[in-house]
């Protein structure tokens, strides 16, 4: 995954230490330096019933982004993108 203005390879890593329902299902980690950049939660769409991952990313370079994980265009089903709407 990457951000168009700030290319960054990140990984969604299952949160093996999740102990409470409100804790994230995933940690978002920078593949470059291993820093944690955010978290993700499994959600189910009320309108379609489909499952998705809701994420929150935060870094000094871009502030905080809230979005959803989706399959990236192309043939590789393992590649994902984050769809988000800018605050401004």
N, C-alpha and C positions, 0 to 999 in steps of 0.2 A: 504494500500500500504506500501511497505517497500523496503529498499535497502539491498541487500544480505550481505554487509559488515557492514551495520549500520541499523539494524532493527528499523523502525520507523513507527508508525501508523499515517497516515496523512489523512486529509479530503479535498476534493474539494468542496468549498463552493461558490455558485453563488454570483457574485459581484453585490449586490443590489444597489451599489452607482455608477455603470458605467454610465458616462455622455457623453463620447466621443467614437467614433468608435475604436480608437487605444488602449483604456484602456482594461485591461483583463476582460474576461467573468467570470473567477473564481479566487478565492484566495485559496492558498494551506496553510492549517493550521495544526500545530502539535496537535495531539489529546492528547499528554502528557502534554503540558504546554500552549497551545493556541497561541504560537508564529506563526507569518506568515513566511513561508519558501519560498514562491514563488507565481507564478501566472499561469493561463492557458487561452488559447484562442481557441475558436471554429474555426475550419478550415475545408475545403473541399478538398479532394484529387483531383488533376488535372487529374490523370490517371484513377481513378475508379469512381470518383464522390461521394465517401463515406465521411461522416462526421467523424471527430475525434477531439480530444483535444490535442493541442500542449502545452507543459509546460516548465517552467524554474524554477528550484529549486536552492536555494543557502543557504549554511550554512558553518560555519568555519570547521566542521568535514569533509566535502567532496567537498568544493568549489562550483562551479556552474555546474549544469547538465541541458542539454536540451534534451527533449524527447517527447514521445507521450504516451497517456493513452490507454491501451488495456484491454480487459477482461482477468482476471486471469484464469489459468487452474482450472478445477473443475466444480462443479455443481452450485455454487453460482454466479448468474449473477450480484450481487451487488459488488463483489470483483474485484478490478482492480489492474493492475501493470503499472509501467512506463518502457517503452522500450527506451533504450538510448544507445549511443555508447560513450565509454570513449574517451577523447581528445587524450590520448597517445596511 
